Amino acid sequence: MIFLCYVSFCLCLPPASSTPPVTCRCRYTIPLDKRLAADGRGLQEVTINNKFAMLSESLYVAERKAAEDLRVRNQIRKKMAMREKEVRGGAVGWG
C-alpha cells in the first residue's frame, strides 16, 4: 500500500487496484529535509571521472565541427544553385 502524506490528510492507494483511493487521517508527517538528512545523501561527495570530462569535451568538439561542415556545405549549395540559375537564365535568354 502506498501512502502519500500531506499536511492535513493522507491518501492511501492500494497497489494495482481499480477501487477508488480512500482518505484517512495521518498521525504524523516527516519533513523532506529530515528524510534526506536521515538518508545521508547530502553527506556524499560528488566526483566526476576524468574520462567523462574527456567524453564531454570530445562531443563538444565534434558538435562544433559538424556545425562548421554544415555551414560550408550550405555555402557550396548556394553557390551551385546561383551558377545553375545563371546557366539556365543565360540559355533561356539566348533561345
Buried (B, 14 or more C-beta within 10 A) or exposed (E): EEEEBEEEEBBBBEEEEEEEEEEEEBEEEEEEEEEEEEEEEEEEEEEEEEEEEEEEEEEEEEEEEEEEEEEEEEEEEEEEEEEEEEEEEEEEEEE
